[in-house]
Each structure stands twice: as C-alpha cells, then as structure tokens.
Amino acid sequence: MIAITGATGQLGRLVIQHLLTASPAEKIVALVRTPGKASDLAAKGVELRQADYETPASLDKALAGVERLLLISSNEVGKRIAQHRNVIDAAKRQGVKLLVYTSLLHADVSILNLADEHRETEAAIKASGLPFIILRNGWYAENYTASIPTAVKNGAFYGSAGQGRISAAPRSDFAEAAAKALRGKAKVGRTYELAGDKAFTLSDLAAEISRQTGKTIPYTNLPEGAYKSALLGAGLPEWLASGLANWDAGASKGALFDEGHELSKLIGHATTPLAVSVKAALA
C-alpha cells in the first residue's frame, strides 16, 4: 500500500499518474485535506483518506496499513517543520516501512531561504529510525515558464538571477522519480540530488521564447530589491514577491545548479528539454 501526502497538489497528482502506469489503483492512497477536491482520483480507483498535517489523529487513521509513504513537503512555508514532524511521527507509530521525502536541491548547503525547513525535516526523518529515501528536488521548470505569457505580453522576461545556471526540469520528471522510489527503484537510506540534465540561464530562456514566438523577448536583469518591487507592483503578495526575488538571487550564485544527472539516472531517460517546456507554456 502506497500513500501520497498533498495528493491534490500539482506534484502529488503527477506522482499518482506515474504510479498508475505500473501499480493497481487499489494499492494507492491519496492523502488529502479535502476529499471532495479529489473526485477525479477516486474515479480512477484511488482510495481517498482525509489527512491534515496539523491533526495527528487524522494522520494516524490515514496511515493505517500504509507500507510506503511519500511525504511531499507542505506548501505552508514557516509551518513546515511542525507539520512534517507530525507526519513522520504518525508514520513511525503506524509502522510505515519506507518514507520518501521531497526536499530541496543541496538542502544541506543551500543559501535559499527555503532550505532551513528542509534541513530540519531531513534531520527529523533520520532521527526517527524509519527507512527513508530523500529526494532533493531542483527547481521546477514551471516556476519560470508560468511567467512566459506575461513576458510575451510585456516584451521582456524579468528576473534577478543574472547569468546563474539553473538545472530545472518539469514537475512530471520529478514526479516520475518519486514514483520510481516508491516502487523500489531507488536505494533506501540514500539522498538524491535531482536536477535537469542541461542547465540554462534566464537569458537562454528568453532566447528560446523569442525563437518560438518569432518576437524579440530580451531578458532584463534587475537587482533583488527592484525585482521584488516590480513583483509587488504586479499584485503579488509580499511573501511570494520576497521569495521569488530571493530565490532568483540565490540562482545567480549557483543555488539552483547541479550537474550530477541523478534525476535522469533514476527515471531512466533524459530529462525534458527546456524547448519542450517553453512550447507547452506557449500552448
């Protein structure tokens, strides 16, 4: 029995999609806060169980009989450590035989402001005594390609990453890696640094957008503070504008770069090229 937390999220749904290609639906459990939002998963035969990161009793009930668990990191930055600990503790009480966790690329040394919660979660997992696999996910290509329509409309792609190289890949590639780990294709007790095969700069991304649209879309680099202000001006909330600017600044210093090719090795094929991600975003 395999369970996935955050199953209605963008990554969780993709993991289940990959699992269904090789695992019977009745062996997959979608852990969701609001089961009513997962009717599409239920229609595929996936079992839905209500689970709330902040309600230990719900986690104990949801994890009963589960052998392998994918803990997808919570999207509530600032609350993650306590929420993750609740899941880890419940997994131990319920006798889960394998815990797979989606962490952050180079979490142990990362300068990104997201890293601390991942470091503490990794430590909690190791201290729990549970058999584990840690998947340190690099940047999702969608984190940047989601901005492509706006870039085309404005005639420029803005950011604060300078010429930092970004080893991104689409969520589907990372989801496939998680599914492989849950199906026993990854080594227990190991930490994987997962990233796209071919790194790109935001200038490279702008050039690819230009090539595919036939329009000149230059990359405009801004200081971190100026980029944050621009994002606030575009209507983004403070926490997100601050985060995006910080993460771009980290990228300019190499925080999103990796050339170990562990993602493609784990999934058994090359990661999805940037051009394919750009094409999908434009479509």
C-alpha positions as CSV (number, residue, x, y, z in Angstrom):
1,M,0.0,0.0,0.0
2,I,1.5,3.3,-1.1
3,A,0.3,6.7,0.2
4,I,1.0,10.2,-1.1
5,T,0.5,13.3,1.0
6,G,-0.6,16.5,-0.7
7,A,-2.2,14.3,-3.4
8,T,-4.3,17.1,-4.9
9,G,-1.3,19.3,-5.4
10,Q,0.4,19.8,-8.7
11,L,3.2,17.3,-7.9
12,G,1.0,14.8,-6.0
13,R,-1.4,14.3,-8.9
14,L,1.6,13.7,-11.2
15,V,3.1,11.1,-8.9
16,I,-0.2,9.2,-8.8
17,Q,-0.4,9.4,-12.6
18,H,3.0,7.8,-12.8
19,L,2.2,5.2,-10.2
20,L,-1.0,4.1,-12.0
21,T,1.1,3.1,-15.0
22,A,2.6,0.2,-13.0
23,S,0.6,-0.2,-9.8
24,P,-3.0,-1.1,-9.3
25,A,-5.2,1.8,-8.2
26,E,-6.4,-0.1,-5.1
27,K,-2.9,-0.1,-3.8
28,I,-2.6,3.7,-3.9
29,V,-3.9,6.0,-1.2
30,A,-4.3,9.7,-1.8
31,L,-4.0,11.7,1.5
32,V,-6.0,14.9,1.1
33,R,-7.2,17.6,3.4
34,T,-10.5,17.9,1.5
35,P,-11.6,14.6,-0.2
36,G,-14.2,16.5,-2.2
37,K,-11.5,18.1,-4.2
38,A,-10.1,14.7,-5.3
39,S,-13.1,13.1,-7.0
40,D,-11.1,12.6,-10.2
41,L,-8.6,10.5,-8.3
42,A,-11.4,8.4,-6.7
43,A,-12.9,7.9,-10.2
44,K,-9.6,6.2,-11.1
45,G,-10.0,3.8,-8.3
46,V,-7.5,5.5,-5.9
47,E,-8.5,5.4,-2.2
48,L,-9.0,8.8,-0.6
49,R,-8.2,9.4,3.0
50,Q,-8.7,12.6,4.9
51,A,-5.5,13.8,6.5
52,D,-4.4,17.1,7.9
53,Y,-0.8,17.9,8.7
54,E,-1.8,19.7,11.9
55,T,-4.1,17.0,13.2
56,P,-2.1,13.9,14.4
57,A,-5.2,11.8,15.0
58,S,-6.2,12.2,11.3
59,L,-2.7,11.2,10.3
60,D,-2.7,8.0,12.4
61,K,-6.0,7.0,10.8
62,A,-4.9,7.9,7.3
63,L,-1.6,5.9,7.5
64,A,-3.1,2.7,8.9
65,G,-1.9,-0.2,6.8
66,V,0.4,2.0,4.6
67,E,3.7,0.4,3.8
68,R,5.3,3.2,1.7
69,L,4.7,6.9,2.2
70,L,5.6,9.9,0.0
71,L,5.8,13.0,2.2
72,I,5.5,15.9,-0.3
73,S,6.8,19.0,1.5
74,S,4.0,21.2,2.8
75,N,3.3,24.4,0.8
76,E,2.9,26.4,4.1
77,V,6.3,27.9,4.4
78,G,7.0,28.7,8.0
79,K,4.9,25.9,9.3
80,R,6.6,23.0,7.5
81,I,8.8,21.7,10.4
82,A,5.9,21.1,12.8
83,Q,3.7,19.7,10.0
84,H,6.3,17.4,8.7
85,R,7.2,16.1,12.2
86,N,3.5,15.2,12.7
87,V,3.6,13.1,9.6
88,I,6.9,11.5,10.5
89,D,5.7,10.6,14.0
90,A,2.5,9.2,12.7
91,A,4.4,7.1,10.1
92,K,6.5,5.7,12.9
93,R,3.5,4.8,15.1
94,Q,1.8,3.1,12.2
95,G,4.8,1.0,11.1
96,V,5.4,2.6,7.7
97,K,8.3,0.6,6.1
98,L,9.6,3.4,3.8
99,L,9.3,7.2,4.0
100,V,10.2,9.1,0.8
101,Y,10.6,12.9,1.2
102,T,10.7,15.7,-1.4
103,S,13.4,18.1,-0.2
104,L,15.4,20.9,-1.8
105,L,18.4,20.6,-4.1
106,H,21.6,20.7,-2.0
107,A,19.5,21.4,1.1
108,D,22.4,20.8,3.4
109,V,24.4,23.8,2.0
110,S,21.7,25.8,0.1
111,I,21.6,29.6,0.6
112,L,17.9,29.7,-0.3
113,N,15.6,30.8,2.5
114,L,13.6,27.7,1.9
115,A,16.4,25.4,3.0
116,D,16.2,25.6,6.8
117,E,12.9,23.8,7.0
118,H,14.1,21.1,4.6
119,R,17.3,20.6,6.6
120,E,15.3,20.2,9.8
121,T,12.9,17.8,8.2
122,E,15.7,15.7,6.8
123,A,17.2,15.5,10.3
124,A,13.9,14.5,11.9
125,I,13.5,11.7,9.3
126,K,16.9,10.3,10.0
127,A,16.4,10.6,13.8
128,S,13.1,8.7,13.5
129,G,14.7,5.5,12.6
130,L,12.3,5.0,9.7
131,P,13.8,3.6,6.5
132,F,13.9,6.6,4.1
133,I,14.8,8.0,0.7
134,I,15.4,11.7,0.4
135,L,14.7,13.3,-3.0
136,R,16.3,16.7,-3.1
137,N,14.3,18.3,-5.9
138,G,15.8,21.0,-8.0
139,W,13.7,23.9,-9.5
140,Y,10.6,23.0,-11.4
141,A,10.7,24.4,-15.0
142,E,7.2,25.6,-14.4
143,N,8.4,28.1,-11.8
144,Y,9.8,30.1,-14.7
145,T,7.6,29.0,-17.7
146,A,4.5,30.1,-15.9
147,S,5.7,33.7,-16.5
148,I,6.1,33.2,-20.2
149,P,2.6,34.6,-21.2
150,T,3.3,37.8,-19.2
151,A,6.8,38.1,-20.7
152,V,5.4,37.8,-24.3
153,K,2.8,40.4,-23.4
154,N,5.3,42.8,-21.9
155,G,8.0,42.2,-24.5
156,A,10.6,41.2,-21.9
157,F,11.4,38.5,-19.3
158,Y,12.3,40.0,-15.9
159,G,14.3,38.4,-13.1
160,S,17.1,38.7,-10.7
161,A,19.2,35.6,-11.5
162,G,21.9,37.3,-13.5
163,Q,23.7,34.6,-15.5
164,G,23.2,32.0,-12.9
165,R,22.8,28.5,-14.4
166,I,19.5,26.8,-13.5
167,S,19.2,23.0,-13.7
168,A,15.4,22.8,-13.9
169,A,13.1,20.1,-15.1
170,P,9.3,19.9,-15.3
171,R,7.4,18.6,-12.3
172,S,6.5,15.4,-14.3
173,D,10.1,14.4,-14.3
174,F,10.4,14.8,-10.5
175,A,7.1,13.0,-10.1
176,E,8.4,10.1,-12.1
177,A,11.4,9.9,-9.8
178,A,9.2,9.8,-6.7
179,A,7.1,7.1,-8.3
180,K,10.3,5.1,-9.0
181,A,11.5,5.5,-5.4
182,L,8.1,4.3,-4.1
183,R,8.2,1.3,-6.4
184,G,11.6,0.2,-5.0
185,K,13.8,1.6,-7.8
186,A,15.9,3.8,-5.5
187,K,18.3,2.9,-2.8
188,V,17.0,3.1,0.8
189,G,19.0,5.3,3.0
190,R,20.2,7.5,0.2
191,T,19.8,11.2,-0.6
192,Y,19.4,12.0,-4.3
193,E,20.3,15.4,-5.7
194,L,17.7,15.7,-8.5
195,A,18.0,18.3,-11.3
196,G,17.6,18.7,-15.0
197,D,20.3,17.4,-17.4
198,K,21.0,20.7,-19.1
199,A,21.2,23.9,-17.2
200,F,20.1,27.2,-18.6
201,T,20.2,30.9,-17.7
202,L,17.3,33.2,-17.9
203,S,18.9,34.8,-20.9
204,D,18.8,31.3,-22.5
205,L,15.1,31.0,-21.6
206,A,14.3,34.4,-23.1
207,A,16.1,33.5,-26.3
208,E,14.1,30.3,-26.5
209,I,10.9,32.2,-26.0
210,S,12.0,34.6,-28.7
211,R,12.8,31.7,-31.1
212,Q,9.5,30.0,-30.6
213,T,7.3,33.1,-30.8
214,G,9.2,34.9,-33.5
215,K,9.3,38.0,-31.3
216,T,12.3,39.6,-29.6
217,I,11.9,38.9,-25.9
218,P,15.0,40.0,-24.1
219,Y,15.9,39.1,-20.5
220,T,16.1,42.1,-18.2
221,N,18.0,41.5,-15.1
222,L,17.1,43.6,-12.0
223,P,18.7,43.9,-8.5
224,E,16.9,41.7,-6.0
225,G,15.1,44.7,-4.3
226,A,14.0,46.2,-7.6
227,Y,12.7,42.8,-8.8
228,K,10.7,42.4,-5.6
229,S,9.2,45.8,-6.0
230,A,8.2,45.0,-9.6
231,L,6.5,41.8,-8.4
232,L,4.7,43.7,-5.7
233,G,3.6,46.2,-8.3
234,A,2.2,43.4,-10.4
235,G,0.0,42.4,-7.5
236,L,1.9,39.5,-5.9
237,P,1.6,39.1,-2.1
238,E,4.6,40.2,0.0
239,W,5.7,36.7,0.9
240,L,5.7,35.5,-2.7
241,A,7.4,38.6,-4.2
242,S,10.1,38.4,-1.5
243,G,10.5,34.7,-2.1
244,L,10.8,34.9,-5.9
245,A,13.3,37.7,-5.6
246,N,15.4,35.8,-3.0
247,W,15.3,32.5,-5.0
248,D,16.4,34.3,-8.2
249,A,19.2,36.0,-6.2
250,G,20.2,32.6,-5.0
251,A,20.2,31.2,-8.5
252,S,22.6,34.0,-9.5
253,K,25.1,32.4,-7.0
254,G,24.6,28.9,-8.2
255,A,22.0,27.7,-5.7
256,L,19.8,26.1,-8.5
257,F,22.7,24.4,-10.4
258,D,23.7,20.7,-10.4
259,E,25.3,18.6,-13.0
260,G,25.2,15.1,-11.3
261,H,22.4,13.8,-13.7
262,E,20.9,11.8,-10.8
263,L,17.4,12.6,-11.9
264,S,17.8,11.2,-15.4
265,K,19.6,8.2,-14.0
266,L,16.8,7.5,-11.6
267,I,14.0,7.8,-14.2
268,G,15.9,6.0,-16.8
269,H,15.8,8.6,-19.6
270,A,16.9,12.2,-20.3
271,T,15.1,15.0,-18.5
272,T,12.7,17.1,-20.6
273,P,14.5,19.8,-22.6
274,L,13.8,23.5,-22.0
275,A,12.4,23.9,-25.5
276,V,9.6,21.4,-24.8
277,S,8.7,23.2,-21.5
278,V,8.6,26.5,-23.4
279,K,6.4,25.1,-26.1
280,A,4.0,23.7,-23.5
281,A,3.7,27.0,-21.8
282,L,3.1,28.9,-25.0
283,A,0.3,26.4,-25.9
